């Protein structure tokens, strides 16, 4: 990837995280062009990463300028902008260019139908922990993508965490687990902190206890590579305090609640895909 020219369109928080990972793993800043909405943002990107940056509000052809000659084009714009941006850049795409989209709900088929014949498309679904190099990214190849191109995208997203190569039929389901997953975790943390405060702790004390407990438990799970059910049982003494708490959660049927919640997210993802066709 080092000698290739890369364009990142819509280089916001996620695009910047991916860019940082690319540069950290050896991509030359000289070969990277990015776009942002505002001139100030483009100037900040150019200053921070030493890349060529354009502002779409200042230069109407900014996206076309960025993709000119690029072998890989990363679309990091909002889903409702994907089709418009693809139609804008199609006339200037380099032969053999690879399109990578991180937009939820927009299928490879939808993108391929607006691109020159034979242009390869790959969907990637990173989650927000990618911002700190702890992301999980699902990768799905379109009809024209080769194994070599998939490997290239894996390399790209390994710079911001871990990757899973999956069929596109599973990419929406993945987004309901790892993509939306941080929101579920933060929701639990919110409620856990609220419970601690009801028990008399200050907000600062509650935040410390809960955030460090989640961080420590996750680290223990990863380091031990253990079964989470077994790790839970190690904390749960027979007829002890933890057992009483877990029993309340089991009676609330959390098992079904998790499935219902992720199923609702999946149904909405499929609706978005239909809207984007």
Phi, psi and omega in degrees: 000341188303322185267358185275153174267131183238139174241135175240113182261123184083054188277075175269217184298311181291316178301321179293322178297316179295318178300315179300317178296320178299312183293323179296330182261020167108356177292135180283131179299333180296336182263013184243132174236138182227160173233150174223166181290308188260151180299320180298319179295318179298318180296321179294320178296317180297319182289316184288315188254353180063032178257169173277127185230140179237151177250124184291331179285341182259327180235101183305332180261023184303315181296320178295321177297320183291321185275349182302117179082359183284136177273338177226129179239117179262120178266108181244028178270171180293152183307322182286358178255350188301307184299316180300315181293319179299316179296328180290318187268344185309316183295340185247006180294140177290150177298130180082009180297147177252127178260128177238124181246137175251016181276131178287141170086349182260112187286161176297325180296320178298317180289317181299326182291343180255001184251160175302147182303133177091351177290125183280143179232136175228134175265140176230136182236085177278162173247172189296332175300349173301336180297337178241021177077016182241028185281166168237125183237124172273138183235127180228131183271142172279185188297327186260356184287137179265166178300323179296319179292322176298318178297323178297319180289324174303313179301318181300311185276346171295343177289347179234019177145219181253157181231152174229124175267120186223160174296150181297335178298343181255356188294325178290322177296319177300321182295333179282343180261288183280326181293307179275345186310316179304325178295321178296317180296316180296326178296316177299318179297317177305310184290325179294318177296316179300319179296318179298320180293326177294336177272008171104000179276152175287166179299320180296316179295317180297316180299315180299310182299313187287312182297319180289328177294315178295317180297315181292318180295318179295318179296321179295319178299313182292315183293320182277341185052035185268174176282123182301328178295321179291318177298322177296317181296330179294335179270342190260095178286145179304127179060025179265189183293318181296321180300320179296319180293316180296324179298321178297316179295321179294322179293336177280359177060050179299331179304310180289325181298318178298317181293319179297318181296313181290329177293323177295319178295319180295320179298320179292323178298320179291325176297317180298318180301320179293322180294332185272353182293000000 
